[in-house]
Amino acid sequence: MFKLKVANQVRSKRAFETRWFLYEFIHKNPGLTIYALSKRLNWTTGKVEHYMKKLVKEGIVKDSQEIVNGRVKKAYQSTPFGEHINWDEMKHTKKPEEVK
């Protein structure tokens, strides 16, 4: 049972690190498609798509669609971290613009 718990923790940590890496990459390279990301990262399109779905669902990354040559092109960009912080719930923290 202990080994299973440790294995799950390791798996969760790796998944978090992968999502964080992908977020940072998208932040530095906005507007890429799943295919372009997979080529640049040398990952499979399935792996990129799996983690992109999670990031979009969490609201950390936004996707946009446009039609190019009759095909839908979905591109991704990061959202600013300030959008993910609920400052009203943070009792002892001031918003960045309030810090002197």
Biopython code that builds the backbone (N, CA, C, O; Angstrom):
import numpy as np
from Bio.PDB.StructureBuilder import StructureBuilder

atoms = [
    (1, "MET", "N", (0.828, -1.193, 0.000)),
    (1, "MET", "CA", (0.000, 0.000, 0.000)),
    (1, "MET", "C", (0.869, 1.253, 0.000)),
    (1, "MET", "O", (0.546, 2.233, -0.671)),
    (2, "PHE", "N", (1.975, 1.226, 0.751)),
    (2, "PHE", "CA", (2.866, 2.387, 0.823)),
    (2, "PHE", "C", (3.476, 2.688, -0.542)),
    (2, "PHE", "O", (3.575, 3.849, -0.941)),
    (3, "LYS", "N", (3.889, 1.628, -1.264)),
    (3, "LYS", "CA", (4.498, 1.817, -2.584)),
    (3, "LYS", "C", (3.508, 2.438, -3.566)),
    (3, "LYS", "O", (3.886, 3.265, -4.395)),
    (4, "LEU", "N", (2.254, 2.041, -3.470)),
    (4, "LEU", "CA", (1.227, 2.598, -4.342)),
    (4, "LEU", "C", (1.027, 4.084, -4.060)),
    (4, "LEU", "O", (0.876, 4.886, -4.981)),
    (5, "LYS", "N", (1.027, 4.436, -2.790)),
    (5, "LYS", "CA", (0.866, 5.842, -2.404)),
    (5, "LYS", "C", (2.039, 6.681, -2.926)),
    (5, "LYS", "O", (1.836, 7.775, -3.453)),
    (6, "VAL", "N", (3.240, 6.179, -2.781)),
    (6, "VAL", "CA", (4.431, 6.888, -3.264)),
    (6, "VAL", "C", (4.388, 6.999, -4.788)),
    (6, "VAL", "O", (4.709, 8.050, -5.345)),
    (7, "ALA", "N", (3.998, 5.931, -5.453)),
    (7, "ALA", "CA", (3.915, 5.948, -6.918)),
    (7, "ALA", "C", (2.911, 6.997, -7.392)),
    (7, "ALA", "O", (3.168, 7.705, -8.366)),
    (8, "ASN", "N", (1.780, 7.099, -6.715)),
    (8, "ASN", "CA", (0.774, 8.103, -7.070)),
    (8, "ASN", "C", (1.294, 9.515, -6.847)),
    (8, "ASN", "O", (1.013, 10.412, -7.642)),
    (9, "GLN", "N", (2.049, 9.720, -5.774)),
    (9, "GLN", "CA", (2.625, 11.038, -5.507)),
    (9, "GLN", "C", (3.636, 11.416, -6.585)),
    (9, "GLN", "O", (3.658, 12.556, -7.049)),
    (10, "VAL", "N", (4.457, 10.475, -6.976)),
    (10, "VAL", "CA", (5.452, 10.723, -8.026)),
    (10, "VAL", "C", (4.749, 11.049, -9.342)),
    (10, "VAL", "O", (5.139, 11.977, -10.050)),
    (11, "ARG", "N", (3.714, 10.280, -9.662)),
    (11, "ARG", "CA", (2.967, 10.504, -10.898)),
    (11, "ARG", "C", (2.301, 11.881, -10.895)),
    (11, "ARG", "O", (2.317, 12.581, -11.908)),
    (12, "SER", "N", (1.724, 12.268, -9.770)),
    (12, "SER", "CA", (1.090, 13.587, -9.654)),
    (12, "SER", "C", (2.108, 14.704, -9.800)),
    (12, "SER", "O", (1.840, 15.712, -10.453)),
    (13, "LYS", "N", (3.271, 14.529, -9.195)),
    (13, "LYS", "CA", (4.324, 15.546, -9.277)),
    (13, "LYS", "C", (4.809, 15.700, -10.713)),
    (13, "LYS", "O", (5.002, 16.818, -11.190)),
    (14, "ARG", "N", (5.004, 14.594, -11.390)),
    (14, "ARG", "CA", (5.461, 14.648, -12.786)),
    (14, "ARG", "C", (4.414, 15.308, -13.686)),
    (14, "ARG", "O", (4.754, 16.089, -14.574)),
    (15, "ALA", "N", (3.147, 14.990, -13.451)),
    (15, "ALA", "CA", (2.079, 15.597, -14.252)),
    (15, "ALA", "C", (2.042, 17.104, -14.028)),
    (15, "ALA", "O", (1.878, 17.873, -14.974)),
    (16, "PHE", "N", (2.197, 17.525, -12.765)),
    (16, "PHE", "CA", (2.232, 18.958, -12.464)),
    (16, "PHE", "C", (3.411, 19.620, -13.155)),
    (16, "PHE", "O", (3.261, 20.688, -13.748)),
    (17, "GLU", "N", (4.580, 19.000, -13.084)),
    (17, "GLU", "CA", (5.779, 19.568, -13.713)),
    (17, "GLU", "C", (5.611, 19.670, -15.229)),
    (17, "GLU", "O", (6.064, 20.636, -15.843)),
    (18, "THR", "N", (4.966, 18.682, -15.826)),
    (18, "THR", "CA", (4.735, 18.710, -17.272)),
    (18, "THR", "C", (3.791, 19.841, -17.636)),
    (18, "THR", "O", (4.038, 20.577, -18.590)),
    (19, "ARG", "N", (2.691, 19.985, -16.866)),
    (19, "ARG", "CA", (1.751, 21.082, -17.128)),
    (19, "ARG", "C", (2.430, 22.428, -16.953)),
    (19, "ARG", "O", (2.220, 23.335, -17.759)),
    (20, "TRP", "N", (3.245, 22.573, -15.909)),
    (20, "TRP", "CA", (3.941, 23.835, -15.663)),
    (20, "TRP", "C", (4.916, 24.136, -16.804)),
    (20, "TRP", "O", (4.981, 25.269, -17.279)),
    (21, "PHE", "N", (5.669, 23.135, -17.241)),
    (21, "PHE", "CA", (6.606, 23.311, -18.350)),
    (21, "PHE", "C", (5.861, 23.761, -19.609)),
    (21, "PHE", "O", (6.294, 24.680, -20.305)),
    (22, "LEU", "N", (4.740, 23.100, -19.890)),
    (22, "LEU", "CA", (3.961, 23.438, -21.076)),
    (22, "LEU", "C", (3.394, 24.849, -20.967)),
    (22, "LEU", "O", (3.394, 25.589, -21.951)),
    (23, "TYR", "N", (2.909, 25.235, -19.784)),
    (23, "TYR", "CA", (2.416, 26.604, -19.581)),
    (23, "TYR", "C", (3.524, 27.616, -19.871)),
    (23, "TYR", "O", (3.301, 28.585, -20.597)),
    (24, "GLU", "N", (4.702, 27.401, -19.317)),
    (24, "GLU", "CA", (5.812, 28.334, -19.535)),
    (24, "GLU", "C", (6.193, 28.406, -21.016)),
    (24, "GLU", "O", (6.491, 29.483, -21.532)),
    (25, "PHE", "N", (6.182, 27.270, -21.686)),
    (25, "PHE", "CA", (6.532, 27.246, -23.108)),
    (25, "PHE", "C", (5.513, 28.040, -23.920)),
    (25, "PHE", "O", (5.887, 28.804, -24.809)),
    (26, "ILE", "N", (4.236, 27.864, -23.621)),
    (26, "ILE", "CA", (3.183, 28.591, -24.326)),
    (26, "ILE", "C", (3.263, 30.081, -23.999)),
    (26, "ILE", "O", (3.034, 30.925, -24.865)),
    (27, "HIS", "N", (3.584, 30.396, -22.758)),
    (27, "HIS", "CA", (3.714, 31.800, -22.358)),
    (27, "HIS", "C", (4.809, 32.491, -23.183)),
    (27, "HIS", "O", (4.662, 33.650, -23.572)),
    (28, "LYS", "N", (5.886, 31.781, -23.440)),
    (28, "LYS", "CA", (7.004, 32.342, -24.214)),
    (28, "LYS", "C", (6.774, 32.250, -25.725)),
    (28, "LYS", "O", (7.399, 32.979, -26.495)),
    (29, "ASN", "N", (5.876, 31.352, -26.146)),
    (29, "ASN", "CA", (5.617, 31.121, -27.577)),
    (29, "ASN", "C", (4.110, 31.085, -27.840)),
    (29, "ASN", "O", (3.582, 30.030, -28.191)),
    (30, "PRO", "N", (3.409, 32.202, -27.680)),
    (30, "PRO", "CA", (1.951, 32.179, -27.853)),
    (30, "PRO", "C", (1.548, 31.953, -29.308)),
    (30, "PRO", "O", (2.292, 32.261, -30.238)),
    (31, "GLY", "N", (0.346, 31.405, -29.473)),
    (31, "GLY", "CA", (-0.219, 31.249, -30.807)),
    (31, "GLY", "C", (0.126, 29.965, -31.524)),
    (31, "GLY", "O", (-0.178, 29.824, -32.708)),
    (32, "LEU", "N", (0.750, 29.028, -30.842)),
    (32, "LEU", "CA", (1.108, 27.758, -31.488)),
    (32, "LEU", "C", (-0.061, 26.780, -31.453)),
    (32, "LEU", "O", (-0.910, 26.837, -30.564)),
    (33, "THR", "N", (-0.091, 25.895, -32.422)),
    (33, "THR", "CA", (-1.097, 24.835, -32.478)),
    (33, "THR", "C", (-0.559, 23.585, -31.771)),
    (33, "THR", "O", (0.612, 23.523, -31.395)),
    (34, "ILE", "N", (-1.433, 22.602, -31.600)),
    (34, "ILE", "CA", (-1.014, 21.323, -31.014)),
    (34, "ILE", "C", (0.123, 20.725, -31.842)),
    (34, "ILE", "O", (1.123, 20.258, -31.296)),
    (35, "TYR", "N", (-0.041, 20.746, -33.155)),
    (35, "TYR", "CA", (0.973, 20.168, -34.040)),
    (35, "TYR", "C", (2.305, 20.902, -33.895)),
    (35, "TYR", "O", (3.354, 20.269, -33.771)),
    (36, "ALA", "N", (2.265, 22.235, -33.910)),
    (36, "ALA", "CA", (3.500, 23.023, -33.785)),
    (36, "ALA", "C", (4.160, 22.791, -32.429)),
    (36, "ALA", "O", (5.383, 22.679, -32.340)),
    (37, "LEU", "N", (3.348, 22.720, -31.375)),
    (37, "LEU", "CA", (3.897, 22.443, -30.041)),
    (37, "LEU", "C", (4.566, 21.074, -30.013)),
    (37, "LEU", "O", (5.661, 20.923, -29.473)),
    (38, "SER", "N", (3.905, 20.080, -30.598)),
    (38, "SER", "CA", (4.471, 18.723, -30.572)),
    (38, "SER", "C", (5.798, 18.666, -31.325)),
    (38, "SER", "O", (6.717, 17.965, -30.904)),
    (39, "LYS", "N", (5.903, 19.385, -32.414)),
    (39, "LYS", "CA", (7.159, 19.394, -33.176)),
    (39, "LYS", "C", (8.265, 20.110, -32.404)),
    (39, "LYS", "O", (9.401, 19.638, -32.354)),
    (40, "ARG", "N", (7.927, 21.246, -31.804)),
    (40, "ARG", "CA", (8.948, 22.015, -31.078)),
    (40, "ARG", "C", (9.422, 21.303, -29.814)),
    (40, "ARG", "O", (10.597, 21.374, -29.457)),
    (41, "LEU", "N", (8.493, 20.614, -29.139)),
    (41, "LEU", "CA", (8.833, 19.943, -27.882)),
    (41, "LEU", "C", (9.309, 18.509, -28.091)),
    (41, "LEU", "O", (9.828, 17.880, -27.168)),
    (42, "ASN", "N", (9.129, 17.995, -29.307)),
    (42, "ASN", "CA", (9.449, 16.603, -29.608)),
    (42, "ASN", "C", (8.600, 15.652, -28.758)),
    (42, "ASN", "O", (9.083, 14.637, -28.255)),
    (43, "TRP", "N", (7.330, 16.010, -28.617)),
    (43, "TRP", "CA", (6.337, 15.198, -27.922)),
    (43, "TRP", "C", (5.351, 14.692, -28.965)),
    (43, "TRP", "O", (5.288, 15.220, -30.075)),
    (44, "THR", "N", (4.587, 13.676, -28.610)),
    (44, "THR", "CA", (3.521, 13.230, -29.497)),
    (44, "THR", "C", (2.382, 14.246, -29.434)),
    (44, "THR", "O", (2.225, 14.960, -28.444)),
    (45, "THR", "N", (1.591, 14.297, -30.506)),
    (45, "THR", "CA", (0.442, 15.206, -30.493)),
    (45, "THR", "C", (-0.559, 14.784, -29.420)),
    (45, "THR", "O", (-1.243, 15.627, -28.840)),
    (46, "GLY", "N", (-0.647, 13.485, -29.156)),
    (46, "GLY", "CA", (-1.542, 12.997, -28.109)),
    (46, "GLY", "C", (-1.160, 13.512, -26.733)),
    (46, "GLY", "O", (-2.025, 13.901, -25.949)),
    (47, "LYS", "N", (0.134, 13.516, -26.439)),
    (47, "LYS", "CA", (0.607, 14.016, -25.143)),
    (47, "LYS", "C", (0.320, 15.504, -25.015)),
    (47, "LYS", "O", (-0.158, 15.965, -23.979)),
    (48, "VAL", "N", (0.615, 16.259, -26.077)),
    (48, "VAL", "CA", (0.369, 17.704, -26.039)),
    (48, "VAL", "C", (-1.125, 17.967, -25.865)),
    (48, "VAL", "O", (-1.524, 18.785, -25.036)),
    (49, "GLU", "N", (-1.942, 17.274, -26.645)),
    (49, "GLU", "CA", (-3.389, 17.482, -26.571)),
    (49, "GLU", "C", (-3.932, 17.136, -25.186)),
    (49, "GLU", "O", (-4.788, 17.850, -24.664)),
    (50, "HIS", "N", (-3.451, 16.065, -24.597)),
    (50, "HIS", "CA", (-3.884, 15.656, -23.260)),
    (50, "HIS", "C", (-3.643, 16.773, -22.241)),
    (50, "HIS", "O", (-4.547, 17.145, -21.493)),
    (51, "TYR", "N", (-2.428, 17.297, -22.220)),
    (51, "TYR", "CA", (-2.099, 18.333, -21.245)),
    (51, "TYR", "C", (-2.736, 19.676, -21.598)),
    (51, "TYR", "O", (-3.061, 20.454, -20.701)),
    (52, "MET", "N", (-2.918, 19.963, -22.888)),
    (52, "MET", "CA", (-3.564, 21.215, -23.273)),
    (52, "MET", "C", (-5.021, 21.225, -22.828)),
    (52, "MET", "O", (-5.525, 22.253, -22.377)),
    (53, "LYS", "N", (-5.698, 20.094, -22.950)),
    (53, "LYS", "CA", (-7.086, 20.011, -22.490)),
    (53, "LYS", "C", (-7.170, 20.325, -21.006)),
    (53, "LYS", "O", (-8.082, 21.030, -20.572)),
    (54, "LYS", "N", (-6.235, 19.814, -20.228)),
    (54, "LYS", "CA", (-6.218, 20.083, -18.794)),
    (54, "LYS", "C", (-5.972, 21.563, -18.512)),
    (54, "LYS", "O", (-6.648, 22.157, -17.672)),
    (55, "LEU", "N", (-5.005, 22.160, -19.214)),
    (55, "LEU", "CA", (-4.681, 23.570, -18.996)),
    (55, "LEU", "C", (-5.838, 24.479, -19.404)),
    (55, "LEU", "O", (-6.110, 25.472, -18.731)),
    (56, "VAL", "N", (-6.516, 24.151, -20.494)),
    (56, "VAL", "CA", (-7.667, 24.944, -20.926)),
    (56, "VAL", "C", (-8.802, 24.797, -19.920)),
    (56, "VAL", "O", (-9.440, 25.785, -19.555)),
    (57, "LYS", "N", (-9.056, 23.573, -19.469)),
    (57, "LYS", "CA", (-10.123, 23.330, -18.494)),
    (57, "LYS", "C", (-9.860, 24.086, -17.193)),
    (57, "LYS", "O", (-10.791, 24.599, -16.573)),
    (58, "GLU", "N", (-8.595, 24.155, -16.779)),
    (58, "GLU", "CA", (-8.226, 24.871, -15.562)),
    (58, "GLU", "C", (-8.214, 26.382, -15.771)),
    (58, "GLU", "O", (-8.106, 27.138, -14.805)),
    (59, "GLY", "N", (-8.324, 26.830, -17.019)),
    (59, "GLY", "CA", (-8.330, 28.256, -17.313)),
    (59, "GLY", "C", (-6.952, 28.888, -17.339)),
    (59, "GLY", "O", (-6.828, 30.113, -17.343)),
    (60, "ILE", "N", (-5.930, 28.073, -17.357)),
    (60, "ILE", "CA", (-4.555, 28.573, -17.337)),
    (60, "ILE", "C", (-4.105, 28.953, -18.747)),
    (60, "ILE", "O", (-3.225, 29.794, -18.927)),
    (61, "VAL", "N", (-4.723, 28.319, -19.736)),
    (61, "VAL", "CA", (-4.410, 28.581, -21.140)),
    (61, "VAL", "C", (-5.729, 28.819, -21.867)),
    (61, "VAL", "O", (-6.739, 28.183, -21.564)),
    (62, "LYS", "N", (-5.713, 29.740, -22.829)),
    (62, "LYS", "CA", (-6.891, 30.005, -23.655)),
    (62, "LYS", "C", (-6.627, 29.472, -25.053)),
    (62, "LYS", "O", (-5.496, 29.482, -25.541)),
    (63, "ASP", "N", (-7.699, 29.006, -25.685)),
    (63, "ASP", "CA", (-7.558, 28.600, -27.076)),
    (63, "ASP", "C", (-8.391, 29.528, -27.953)),
    (63, "ASP", "O", (-9.413, 30.059, -27.519)),
    (64, "SER", "N", (-7.951, 29.712, -29.165)),
    (64, "SER", "CA", (-8.687, 30.517, -30.132)),
    (64, "SER", "C", (-8.746, 29.739, -31.435)),
    (64, "SER", "O", (-7.834, 28.985, -31.776)),
    (65, "GLN", "N", (-9.842, 29.942, -32.152)),
    (65, "GLN", "CA", (-10.022, 29.201, -33.396)),
    (65, "GLN", "C", (-10.180, 30.162, -34.560)),
    (65, "GLN", "O", (-10.795, 31.221, -34.431)),
    (66, "GLU", "N", (-9.626, 29.784, -35.682)),
    (66, "GLU", "CA", (-9.839, 30.514, -36.928)),
    (66, "GLU", "C", (-9.850, 29.496, -38.059)),
    (66, "GLU", "O", (-9.291, 28.406, -37.937)),
    (67, "ILE", "N", (-10.489, 29.863, -39.148)),
    (67, "ILE", "CA", (-10.548, 28.970, -40.300)),
    (67, "ILE", "C", (-9.478, 29.406, -41.295)),
    (67, "ILE", "O", (-9.468, 30.543, -41.765)),
    (68, "VAL", "N", (-8.583, 28.479, -41.603)),
    (68, "VAL", "CA", (-7.498, 28.723, -42.552)),
    (68, "VAL", "C", (-7.587, 27.661, -43.642)),
    (68, "VAL", "O", (-7.493, 26.466, -43.363)),
    (69, "ASN", "N", (-7.766, 28.101, -44.875)),
    (69, "ASN", "CA", (-7.894, 27.176, -46.016)),
    (69, "ASN", "C", (-8.989, 26.139, -45.791)),
    (69, "ASN", "O", (-8.824, 24.969, -46.138)),
    (70, "GLY", "N", (-10.098, 26.566, -45.214)),
    (70, "GLY", "CA", (-11.229, 25.673, -44.990)),
    (70, "GLY", "C", (-11.081, 24.729, -43.812)),
    (70, "GLY", "O", (-11.935, 23.868, -43.604)),
    (71, "ARG", "N", (-10.011, 24.873, -43.035)),
    (71, "ARG", "CA", (-9.791, 24.004, -41.872)),
    (71, "ARG", "C", (-9.726, 24.853, -40.613)),
    (71, "ARG", "O", (-9.253, 25.989, -40.636)),
    (72, "VAL", "N", (-10.204, 24.288, -39.523)),
    (72, "VAL", "CA", (-10.160, 24.996, -38.246)),
    (72, "VAL", "C", (-8.750, 24.907, -37.680)),
    (72, "VAL", "O", (-8.182, 23.822, -37.554)),
    (73, "LYS", "N", (-8.201, 26.058, -37.345)),
    (73, "LYS", "CA", (-6.867, 26.117, -36.735)),
    (73, "LYS", "C", (-7.055, 26.617, -35.304)),
    (73, "LYS", "O", (-7.539, 27.728, -35.084)),
    (74, "LYS", "N", (-6.672, 25.801, -34.351)),
    (74, "LYS", "CA", (-6.806, 26.155, -32.943)),
    (74, "LYS", "C", (-5.425, 26.499, -32.398)),
    (74, "LYS", "O", (-4.511, 25.675, -32.422)),
    (75, "ALA", "N", (-5.288, 27.723, -31.909)),
    (75, "ALA", "CA", (-4.015, 28.184, -31.358)),
    (75, "ALA", "C", (-4.186, 28.454, -29.867)),
    (75, "ALA", "O", (-5.300, 28.684, -29.397)),
    (76, "TYR", "N", (-3.094, 28.425, -29.137)),
    (76, "TYR", "CA", (-3.137, 28.546, -27.680)),
    (76, "TYR", "C", (-2.252, 29.685, -27.193)),
    (76, "TYR", "O", (-1.215, 29.995, -27.778)),
    (77, "GLN", "N", (-2.701, 30.297, -26.094)),
    (77, "GLN", "CA", (-1.890, 31.314, -25.423)),
    (77, "GLN", "C", (-2.162, 31.235, -23.931)),
    (77, "GLN", "O", (-3.232, 30.800, -23.507)),
    (78, "SER", "N", (-1.191, 31.656, -23.143)),
    (78, "SER", "CA", (-1.329, 31.594, -21.688)),
    (78, "SER", "C", (-2.190, 32.751, -21.206)),
    (78, "SER", "O", (-2.329, 33.771, -21.880)),
    (79, "THR", "N", (-2.762, 32.569, -20.027)),
    (79, "THR", "CA", (-3.491, 33.655, -19.384)),
    (79, "THR", "C", (-2.617, 34.194, -18.261)),
    (79, "THR", "O", (-1.854, 33.437, -17.661)),
    (80, "PRO", "N", (-2.712, 35.488, -17.966)),
    (80, "PRO", "CA", (-1.900, 36.040, -16.875)),
    (80, "PRO", "C", (-2.268, 35.397, -15.541)),
    (80, "PRO", "O", (-3.437, 35.112, -15.282)),
    (81, "PHE", "N", (-1.267, 35.174, -14.704)),
    (81, "PHE", "CA", (-1.529, 34.524, -13.426)),
    (81, "PHE", "C", (-2.428, 35.353, -12.532)),
    (81, "PHE", "O", (-3.138, 34.797, -11.694)),
    (82, "GLY", "N", (-2.419, 36.669, -12.686)),
    (82, "GLY", "CA", (-3.282, 37.523, -11.875)),
    (82, "GLY", "C", (-4.752, 37.191, -12.039)),
    (82, "GLY", "O", (-5.547, 37.429, -11.130)),
    (83, "GLU", "N", (-5.122, 36.644, -13.187)),
    (83, "GLU", "CA", (-6.510, 36.256, -13.425)),
    (83, "GLU", "C", (-6.918, 35.046, -12.587)),
    (83, "GLU", "O", (-8.110, 34.795, -12.411)),
    (84, "HIS", "N", (-5.963, 34.304, -12.078)),
    (84, "HIS", "CA", (-6.257, 33.072, -11.345)),
    (84, "HIS", "C", (-6.275, 33.268, -9.838)),
    (84, "HIS", "O", (-6.554, 32.332, -9.088)),
    (85, "ILE", "N", (-5.978, 34.475, -9.399)),
    (85, "ILE", "CA", (-5.917, 34.728, -7.964)),
    (85, "ILE", "C", (-7.154, 35.499, -7.550)),
    (85, "ILE", "O", (-7.449, 36.556, -8.108)),
    (86, "ASN", "N", (-7.868, 34.981, -6.585)),
    (86, "ASN", "CA", (-9.021, 35.681, -6.042)),
    (86, "ASN", "C", (-8.540, 36.495, -4.846)),
    (86, "ASN", "O", (-8.421, 35.974, -3.737)),
    (87, "TRP", "N", (-8.266, 37.774, -5.079)),
    (87, "TRP", "CA", (-7.667, 38.616, -4.040)),
    (87, "TRP", "C", (-8.605, 38.815, -2.854)),
    (87, "TRP", "O", (-8.139, 39.049, -1.738)),
    (88, "ASP", "N", (-9.913, 38.728, -3.070)),
    (88, "ASP", "CA", (-10.858, 38.880, -1.960)),
    (88, "ASP", "C", (-10.721, 37.749, -0.948)),
    (88, "ASP", "O", (-10.983, 37.939, 0.239)),
    (89, "GLU", "N", (-10.313, 36.579, -1.416)),
    (89, "GLU", "CA", (-10.156, 35.435, -0.524)),
    (89, "GLU", "C", (-8.801, 35.424, 0.179)),
    (89, "GLU", "O", (-8.601, 34.673, 1.134)),
    (90, "MET", "N", (-7.891, 36.238, -0.281)),
    (90, "MET", "CA", (-6.553, 36.271, 0.309)),
    (90, "MET", "C", (-6.531, 37.368, 1.368)),
    (90, "MET", "O", (-6.356, 38.546, 1.057)),
    (91, "LYS", "N", (-6.706, 36.972, 2.593)),
    (91, "LYS", "CA", (-6.917, 37.916, 3.689)),
    (91, "LYS", "C", (-5.695, 38.768, 4.014)),
    (91, "LYS", "O", (-5.845, 39.948, 4.333)),
    (92, "HIS", "N", (-4.514, 38.215, 3.942)),
    (92, "HIS", "CA", (-3.319, 38.931, 4.382)),
    (92, "HIS", "C", (-2.421, 39.338, 3.223)),
    (92, "HIS", "O", (-1.241, 39.633, 3.411)),
    (93, "THR", "N", (-2.981, 39.349, 2.042)),
    (93, "THR", "CA", (-2.184, 39.682, 0.868)),
    (93, "THR", "C", (-2.820, 40.863, 0.157)),
    (93, "THR", "O", (-4.035, 40.906, -0.032)),
    (94, "LYS", "N", (-2.007, 41.804, -0.228)),
    (94, "LYS", "CA", (-2.503, 42.947, -0.982)),
    (94, "LYS", "C", (-2.317, 42.679, -2.466)),
    (94, "LYS", "O", (-1.427, 41.931, -2.872)),
    (95, "LYS", "N", (-3.167, 43.298, -3.264)),
    (95, "LYS", "CA", (-3.008, 43.204, -4.707)),
    (95, "LYS", "C", (-1.687, 43.839, -5.091)),
    (95, "LYS", "O", (-1.230, 44.755, -4.408)),
    (96, "PRO", "N", (-1.067, 43.386, -6.152)),
    (96, "PRO", "CA", (0.244, 43.915, -6.535)),
    (96, "PRO", "C", (0.285, 45.430, -6.670)),
    (96, "PRO", "O", (1.287, 46.045, -6.304)),
    (97, "GLU", "N", (-0.794, 46.061, -7.193)),
    (97, "GLU", "CA", (-0.764, 47.502, -7.362)),
    (97, "GLU", "C", (-0.845, 48.243, -6.027)),
    (97, "GLU", "O", (-0.557, 49.438, -5.965)),
    (98, "GLU", "N", (-1.236, 47.538, -4.952)),
    (98, "GLU", "CA", (-1.326, 48.157, -3.635)),
    (98, "GLU", "C", (-0.024, 48.055, -2.853)),
    (98, "GLU", "O", (0.148, 48.737, -1.843)),
    (99, "VAL", "N", (0.881, 47.222, -3.303)),
    (99, "VAL", "CA", (2.153, 47.038, -2.618)),
    (99, "VAL", "C", (3.068, 48.201, -2.970)),
    (99, "VAL", "O", (3.193, 48.568, -4.138)),
    (100, "LYS", "N", (3.707, 48.779, -1.956)),
    (100, "LYS", "CA", (4.591, 49.931, -2.191)),
    (100, "LYS", "C", (6.021, 49.507, -2.277)),
    (100, "LYS", "O", (6.903, 50.345, -2.472)),
]
sb = StructureBuilder()
sb.init_structure("model")
sb.init_model(0)
sb.init_chain("A")
sb.init_seg("    ")
for serial, (resi, resn, name, xyz) in enumerate(atoms, 1):
    if name == "N":
        sb.init_residue(resn, " ", resi, " ")
    sb.init_atom(name, np.array(xyz, "f"), 0.0, 1.0, " ", f" {name:<3s}", serial, name[0])
structure = sb.get_structure()
